[in-house]
Amino acid sequence: MYNTELTNRLINRIKEVEKFNDMAELSETFQVFCDELTDWEVNHIGGVDLYSGRRVTDPETGRSDWELNQELCPVLLDEFFSSFGYTKENPSPFYSFA
């Protein structure tokens, strides 16, 4: 079961902090947003952990990375990030690795 309260707290904090909001506007997914935040060594926002603490490997790319927090609701996050206009089908031109 996803924690919508935790997810909404994260979304609201992203909206409150200009730098986070600016980055969210250019990120088509939560994963892209988190990938960019790793450059800043940010692993939580507003008391909400972005990652679960487990490493996972993508079977297609072989890339090993931290697993996103499984308590967060992916539907709410997808709605939030796609509300800026960028989606997986229409990715942002600013993040070419996404």
Summary of the structure (lengths in Angstrom):
residues: 98
radius of gyration: 12.9
end to end distance: 27.5
largest distance: 36.0
contacts: 252
relative contact order: 0.24
helix: 40%
strand: 16%
